[in-house]
Amino acid sequence: PSSRVYLERDIYLIEELASLDGYDKVPVKTSTRRIMDRHEYRIRKLCADYLVSRGCFDTLNYSFIDPIMMEKLGYKDEAPELQMIRLINPQSSTMSAMRTSLVPQLLQNLAYNLNHGERNIKLFELGKIYHKTKEPMHLSAVLTGQNRDEHWQDKASLVSAAYVKGIIEELFAMYNVQAYTAEQANLPFLSPSESAAYVLNGTPLGFYGKLTASVAENFGIDLIDLKQDVWLLHVFVDNLVEITRNSQIVYTPISRFPAVTRDISFLIGNSIRFSEIEACIKSIDSELIKELSVFDEYRGKQIPEGFRSLSLHIKFQDKEKTLTDERIDQLVDSVIKKLMLTWQINMR
């Protein structure tokens, strides 16, 4: 008809028939290709944005590195980090291999800033490392000096283990990653007594720790002259992406009934991690024992060798009724008995 002058070819009539019968019935020969992984992009961006919000500066280093840098970190023999992809025709000997860690270049960045008079430094890099069969995305950060800007009303303090631990665990909490375990990080460049690695069902999530003096010296950083510690944190971003890919946020109403807090103090061995103590206590009644937090830890002359005094806040709350003093006392007694049976603690 003259009113439909655009009908010039057979394909226009086919489109008319498809619209009448249903476009969903048209067979698809090839699947739609994704331009990008939106979830992966979101996780990466949130990781970077979060560290920036904590005062860290983003760095960008070359993907090439001097293989000697990995040896300076303390890796030896057949360590996977030393199995590097070597370039056939490198620009220089300092860029002759693909990096297998972000840490060496961050330590070089740190040394450069220290040599130029900076003392309060927080740097991170979000980038790929390169193995022969894969190119995983990692995030590493280096921190030293004061944990925030100086203020006349509220004095700043130096970056500590608790501060770095708070950053990495808060990052996991943002993605609702829970039920992970904290283990000793067996890495040659971190202090064994002041480091931890996070694992969830056998999958590594990340680690943090204090840089050893010997490794710092290898990168031109004199910790004695600096008079402050250097801390590292690391996140396996690709693992975090896959763990959170199908996770969903579940909202629960806030309890209308008041929470009650009780404090306990006891002596316990230095080798026992807080995560073990927390799991032990919550196993008594995970529905009523809502939170545990350490408000004091003491080692001194009055404390036996190999032990520490630990003081905890324990928060109890019931979603259906107000807890009585009798019920709370029963729970506290159960907590103490369980700790005594498990680790033979001494109450204080």
PyMOL commands that set and color helices and strands:
alter all, ss='L'
color gray80, all
select helices_A, chain A and resi 10-21+23-25+38-53+68-72+80-82+93-95+103-115+161-174+213-218+223-226+237-243+274-282+325-343
alter helices_A, ss='H'
color red, helices_A
select strands_A, chain A and resi 57-58+64-65+97-98+121-128+137-144+181-183+190-200+203-211+230-236+260-269+289-298+307-316+346-347
alter strands_A, ss='S'
color yellow, strands_A
deselect
rebuild
show_as cartoon
